[in-house]
Amino acid sequence: MINILANTKIYKNYQTSIPKEIREKFNITKDTVVEWGVNENNEIVLKTRKKVTFDDVVGMIKKDDELSDDWDIDKAVYFNE
């Protein structure tokens, strides 16, 4: 069962807002990325993650002269590995 904390409506250009109760409960800020998906029951699923910063990317660069391919870099950025 899902506990509904708040409702929003869809505005012009299909925009909506994240209710204050949800933003506070899950620490959602302007640097949060919302990912939309559909699960096996055909239900909408939302996931959040923090936006990747330049400092995050710099920290992923390998220091032992081993070069990564584009996919390794993309995967590390997206999954925060």
N, CA, C and O of each residue as an XYZ file, in Angstrom:
324
protein
N       0.834     -1.180      0.000
C       0.000      0.000      0.000
C       0.881      1.247      0.000
O       1.927      1.274      0.649
N       0.463      2.259     -0.717
C       1.223      3.499     -0.819
C       0.586      4.554      0.074
O      -0.628      4.756      0.036
N       1.405      5.224      0.876
C       0.934      6.352      1.673
C       1.077      7.618      0.849
O       2.193      7.996      0.491
N      -0.017      8.275      0.544
C       0.029      9.500     -0.249
C       0.220     10.673      0.698
O      -0.615     10.927      1.566
N       1.337     11.391      0.522
C       1.646     12.534      1.369
C       1.121     13.841      0.804
O       0.800     14.758      1.561
N       1.027     13.940     -0.512
C       0.601     15.178     -1.155
C       0.182     14.895     -2.588
O       0.498     13.846     -3.148
N      -0.522     15.833     -3.162
C      -0.929     15.760     -4.567
C      -0.369     16.964     -5.308
O      -0.186     18.032     -4.724
N      -0.099     16.789     -6.582
C       0.271     17.914     -7.438
C      -0.531     17.802     -8.716
O      -1.132     16.768     -9.005
N      -0.529     18.879     -9.473
C      -1.209     18.822    -10.762
C      -0.196     19.038    -11.865
O       0.908     19.524    -11.620
N      -0.566     18.685    -13.058
C       0.286     18.883    -14.224
C      -0.065     20.251    -14.809
O      -1.232     20.560    -15.050
N       0.959     21.054    -15.028
C       0.777     22.407    -15.539
C       1.097     22.468    -17.025
O       1.365     21.455    -17.671
N       1.061     23.686    -17.542
C       1.386     23.939    -18.942
C       2.727     23.293    -19.271
O       3.628     23.270    -18.432
N       2.861     22.777    -20.467
C       4.076     22.079    -20.916
C       4.357     20.829    -20.087
O       5.500     20.374    -20.037
N       3.344     20.269    -19.439
C       3.446     19.022    -18.671
C       4.411     19.118    -17.501
O       5.044     18.124    -17.145
N       4.532     20.272    -16.907
C       5.409     20.450    -15.752
C       4.632     20.207    -14.467
O       3.413     20.372    -14.416
N       5.364     19.812    -13.433
C       4.784     19.644    -12.110
C       5.818     20.086    -11.089
O       6.958     20.381    -11.446
N       5.431     20.133     -9.830
C       6.391     20.479     -8.780
C       6.435     19.349     -7.760
O       5.502     18.555     -7.645
N       7.529     19.296     -7.032
C       7.680     18.283     -5.984
C       7.185     18.907     -4.684
O       7.707     19.939     -4.262
N       6.199     18.306     -4.049
C       5.637     18.888     -2.831
C       6.690     19.058     -1.727
O       7.634     18.276     -1.616
N       6.501     20.085     -0.932
C       7.430     20.418      0.147
C       7.658     19.225      1.077
O       8.791     18.968      1.485
N       6.597     18.499      1.412
C       6.723     17.351      2.319
C       7.685     16.306      1.757
O       8.476     15.721      2.497
N       7.614     16.080      0.468
C       8.498     15.103     -0.179
C       9.920     15.643     -0.249
O      10.872     14.925      0.057
N      10.073     16.916     -0.653
C      11.413     17.526     -0.737
C      12.126     17.454      0.604
O      13.306     17.109      0.663
N      11.421     17.775      1.674
C      12.045     17.762      3.000
C      12.347     16.344      3.468
O      13.426     16.083      3.999
N      11.413     15.436      3.278
C      11.603     14.055      3.745
C      12.792     13.383      3.067
O      13.508     12.609      3.703
N      13.015     13.672      1.764
C      14.072     13.008      1.008
C      15.231     13.926      0.662
O      16.064     13.594     -0.181
N      15.283     15.080      1.312
C      16.383     16.035      1.119
C      16.602     16.346     -0.368
O      17.730     16.299     -0.858
N      15.535     16.657     -1.064
C      15.603     16.993     -2.486
C      15.914     18.474     -2.614
O      15.223     19.320     -2.047
N      16.964     18.775     -3.369
C      17.404     20.155     -3.562
C      17.441     20.470     -5.052
O      17.070     19.642     -5.884
N      17.895     21.682     -5.378
C      18.005     22.068     -6.787
C      19.075     21.253     -7.507
O      19.115     21.243     -8.738
N      19.933     20.574     -6.768
C      20.977     19.736     -7.364
C      20.562     18.271     -7.475
O      21.393     17.412     -7.767
N      19.296     17.987     -7.247
C      18.793     16.621     -7.331
C      18.272     16.344     -8.738
O      17.575     17.169     -9.328
N      18.619     15.176     -9.264
C      18.115     14.722    -10.559
C      17.006     13.709    -10.276
O      17.186     12.795     -9.471
N      15.870     13.872    -10.936
C      14.760     12.930    -10.790
C      14.734     12.043    -12.030
O      14.663     12.534    -13.156
N      14.792     10.740    -11.812
C      14.759      9.769    -12.908
C      13.388      9.102    -12.919
O      12.909      8.626    -11.890
N      12.768      9.075    -14.083
C      11.444      8.494    -14.250
C      11.566      7.114    -14.888
O      12.397      6.898    -15.769
N      10.726      6.183    -14.432
C      10.729      4.852    -15.012
C       9.365      4.195    -14.866
O       8.442      4.763    -14.284
N       9.260      2.993    -15.405
C       8.038      2.202    -15.306
C       8.454      0.808    -14.858
O       9.350      0.208    -15.452
N       7.807      0.283    -13.808
C       8.169     -1.047    -13.318
C       7.374     -2.136    -14.037
O       6.597     -1.856    -14.951
N       7.581     -3.375    -13.611
C       6.946     -4.519    -14.271
C       5.430     -4.524    -14.109
O       4.737     -5.203    -14.867
N       4.898     -3.782    -13.135
C       3.447     -3.677    -12.938
C       2.855     -2.478    -13.677
O       1.702     -2.109    -13.459
N       3.655     -1.879    -14.548
C       3.239     -0.717    -15.339
C       2.915      0.489    -14.453
O       2.029      1.283    -14.769
N       3.651      0.614    -13.335
C       3.498      1.744    -12.424
C       4.670      2.698    -12.620
O       5.795      2.273    -12.882
N       4.393      3.982    -12.491
C       5.455      4.982    -12.610
C       6.336      4.915    -11.369
O       5.842      4.859    -10.244
N       7.643      4.923    -11.589
C       8.619      4.881    -10.500
C       9.531      6.093    -10.638
O      10.052      6.364    -11.720
N       9.721      6.818     -9.546
C      10.639      7.949     -9.529
C      11.805      7.614     -8.622
O      11.617      7.084     -7.527
N      13.015      7.925     -9.079
C      14.216      7.767     -8.261
C      14.952      9.090     -8.284
O      14.875      9.839     -9.258
N      15.656      9.371     -7.222
C      16.428     10.610     -7.162
C      17.898     10.292     -6.949
O      18.263      9.275     -6.359
N      18.724     11.193     -7.445
C      20.165     11.111     -7.203
C      20.707     12.524     -7.262
O      20.086     13.416     -7.838
N      21.846     12.718     -6.673
C      22.476     14.035     -6.704
C      23.137     14.260     -8.054
O      23.686     13.334     -8.650
N      23.079     15.487     -8.528
C      23.713     15.848     -9.793
C      25.219     15.671     -9.647
O      25.788     16.021     -8.613
N      25.862     15.136    -10.667
C      27.305     14.908    -10.642
C      28.015     16.234    -10.889
O      27.687     16.962    -11.826
N      28.988     16.537    -10.039
C      29.745     17.777    -10.171
C      31.084     17.507    -10.847
O      31.488     16.356    -11.016
N      31.759     18.573    -11.228
C      33.084     18.452    -11.827
C      34.037     17.748    -10.864
O      34.823     16.899    -11.286
N      33.977     18.089     -9.577
C      34.849     17.453     -8.582
C      34.595     15.950     -8.492
O      35.529     15.173     -8.294
N      33.343     15.542     -8.637
C      33.025     14.110     -8.635
C      33.714     13.405     -9.797
O      34.267     12.317     -9.632
N      33.678     14.027    -10.970
C      34.278     13.431    -12.162
C      35.788     13.371    -12.031
O      36.400     12.363    -12.383
N      36.399     14.440    -11.527
C      37.856     14.463    -11.356
C      38.293     13.332    -10.436
O      39.332     12.716    -10.673
N      37.527     13.051     -9.399
C      37.867     11.985     -8.464
C      37.775     10.595     -9.062
O      38.303      9.643     -8.488
N      37.111     10.457    -10.209
C      36.956      9.153    -10.850
C      38.095      8.815    -11.797
O      38.229      7.667    -12.220
N      38.909      9.792    -12.132
C      40.003      9.559    -13.077
C      41.031      8.640    -12.435
O      41.455      8.864    -11.302
N      41.423      7.616    -13.159
C      42.387      6.653    -12.630
C      43.770      7.285    -12.581
O      44.160      8.012    -13.495
N      44.495      7.013    -11.531
C      45.781      7.650    -11.300
C      46.967      6.807    -11.763
O      48.108      7.260    -11.668
N      46.730      5.606    -12.258
C      47.830      4.699    -12.588
C      48.080      4.598    -14.091
O      48.480      3.542    -14.581
N      47.849      5.675    -14.819
C      48.063      5.749    -16.271
C      47.180      4.791    -17.058
O      47.347      4.665    -18.271
N      46.257      4.122    -16.405
C      45.340      3.226    -17.106
C      44.163      4.060    -17.595
O      43.424      4.631    -16.793
N      43.994      4.127    -18.894
C      42.923      4.938    -19.457
C      41.627      4.144    -19.490
O      41.628      2.948    -19.781
N      40.541      4.805    -19.195
C      39.224      4.179    -19.282
C      38.595      4.531    -20.614
O      38.879      5.583    -21.187
N      37.743      3.651    -21.101
C      37.011      4.012    -22.313
C      35.798      4.861    -21.936
O      35.491      5.030    -20.756
N      35.116      5.389    -22.942
C      33.982      6.277    -22.695
C      32.897      5.613    -21.861
O      32.300      6.255    -20.997
N      32.635      4.329    -22.111
C      31.579      3.642    -21.373
C      31.918      3.559    -19.886
O      31.047      3.775    -19.044
N      33.178      3.247    -19.550
C      33.573      3.174    -18.143
C      33.365      4.516    -17.453
O      32.891      4.569    -16.318
N      33.718      5.594    -18.138
C      33.550      6.926    -17.553
C      32.067      7.245    -17.397
O      31.644      7.709    -16.338
N      31.268      7.000    -18.445
C      29.829      7.258    -18.364
C      29.188      6.449    -17.242
O      28.370      6.971    -16.484
N      29.558      5.177    -17.135
C      28.997      4.301    -16.110
C      29.365      4.806    -14.717
O      28.524      4.823    -13.818
N      30.607      5.212    -14.542
C      31.057      5.712    -13.246
C      30.312      6.981    -12.856
O      29.942      7.155    -11.696
N      30.093      7.862    -13.818
C      29.376      9.107    -13.533
C      27.918      8.815    -13.213
O      27.387      9.332    -12.230
N      27.265      7.993    -14.027
C      25.839      7.738    -13.860
C      25.540      6.961    -12.581
O      24.613      7.301    -11.847
N      26.314      5.933    -12.320
C      26.060      5.085    -11.158
C      26.877      5.497     -9.943
O      26.826      4.839     -8.904
N      27.639      6.595    -10.072
C      28.438      7.133     -8.971
C      29.390      6.077     -8.426
O      29.503      5.899     -7.213
N      30.076      5.375     -9.334
C      31.016      4.311     -8.932
C      32.390      4.880     -8.693
O      33.313      4.141     -8.349
